[in-house]
Amino acid sequence: MNNKDWGLKVFSFLFFLFIALVSNAQNLRIELKGENIGGKTVKLISIMDNLSNLETEIASKQLSQTDTLVNFSVLIENTSFMKIRIETFDYGFIAQKGASYNMRLLPFDFNIKDSINTLFYKFELPIIIENTTDNNLNRTIYSIDTTIENYLIDNKKEILFYRDKKKVDSLKLMVNSLIDSSQSNYIKDYAKYSLGKIEFSSKTINDKKLKAQLFYDKPILYDNIGYMDCFEVVYGHYFTEGNKVITKQNLIRWFENNNYFSLIDSLGVDTLLKNEVFRELVFLRGMKEAYFSTQYNSLNIVSMLENFIYQTKFKEHVKIAKNLLELFAQKSYYGSNAKEFSLQDIHNNYITLDKYKGKPLILSFVKLHEPSNLRELNMMYSFVDTLKDNFNFLTIACDNSLDALFNFLVNSNVGVRYKWDFAHFGGNWDLLKAYNVAVFPTFILIDSKGTIIQNPMRKPSEGSLMPFVPRKEVVKEKFFLDPK
């Protein structure tokens, strides 16, 4: 074989290898059709893990006004829970690795957000899966969930109050009848642990016995949402309610001293937590529970998790711990950097956060058509002249269009007198999420360096601005900002 033939064979091999790798890389394919998705941004959201439930955007497409179809081809490591997000609306489904999904958005009025706060009241996108290669994974899970929910509606008192074991056994038979031997282990495990939640809540089986049946020396199914939901129900309050081996005082001391080893060793006293891997999973859930509890210092929890990352031997737990730290950073607003933005005002100027560095900023998110918001703006108006030398003010209007802001500021008798900065959020729903805006109005206090001091800040009508009014005897350059 001459060099030319040899080179050709090598090239052919590498070419087909490359094709195989590329085709395998995009192992999830989604097609979404909808007559009213034109002009929208469609996002594909992945849940990083089923303990932290941290979300990440893995794909996003801005559609033209005439588009009625959007496609995603992405790489996922495991079968996992995902969301399709348009504005504030989601559709959740289980994405099977290697599967394709043909979906359709049924007629839906996106303008409902103008009359109902859809950041607070969640509305699911009416999406149906018309065709899929996931072996009826989502359809079967939907059947399991619907069967359990309907049965509980009809038998809630008998199961949860009277602890009728026969009723629970009847439910188990109904759910198991939906599953046959040809279906995946994911579905079988999902059904098992979904029923486990009911058994635990109904107390029809001894708690210790049930925990052993569900978790003792069993594989940890990190990617199965049925397993992790059941784990959440059983061990979600282990540190504060369900723990007989660790006192609150010991927890506080270990957190303060960053004594990870004493905490993890004490968990091992529980005979059901002898397994090192499962014990660490309970520890991680406990860290999440402790962080969002008012009983413990959140900074101590962060330090303990950072210590844990260097101690654990399990890669999945490193991933969960890092996701928890990211979640805590997103949810902890005091002392965190304010999210940058670039928003348009009615004069087509773009306003950024940098404009307000040098003085504290009182940032407000409002909807201009709501009377309660207008009352707060009017209350703030009475303070602006007094505070403007020491504070900046920016109001972000979250109404549907920039025109609404223009009409308010230019054509209304009220708006024309408001002389501080106004901008429109421009459909930037991620910005609202970053600032944890779920109700209107929301006020936020940011210091002169762009660090959040209060989120949320009390409303002006609740006296939030009164402490900042300088007394006549206070020298201007000694003016003190008290965030409380």
Secondary structure, DSSP 8 states (H G I E B T S, - for coil): --HHHHHHHHHHHHHHHHHHHHHHH--EEEEEE-TT-TT-EEEEEEES-TTT--EEEEEEEE--TT--EEEEEE--SS-EEEEEEETTEEEEEEE-TT-EEEEEE----GGGGGTS-TTTS--B--EEEEEESSTTHHHHHHHHHHHHHHHHHHHHIIIIIS--HHHHHHHHHHHHTT--TTS-HHHHHHHHHHHHHHHHHHT-S-HHHHHHHHHTT----TT-HHHHHHHHHHHTTTTTTS-SS--HHHHHHHHHHT-HHHHHHHHTTSGGG-SHHHHHHHHHHHHHHHHTSTTS-HHHHHHHHHHHHHH---HHHHHHHHHHHHHHHHH--TTSB----EEE-TTS-EEEGGGGTTS-EEEEEE-TT-HHHHHHHHHHHHHHHHHTTT-EEEEEE-SS-HHHHHIIIIISTTGGG--SEEEE-TT-HHHHHHTT--SSSEEEEE-TTSBEEEEEE--GGGTTTGGGS--TTS-GGG------
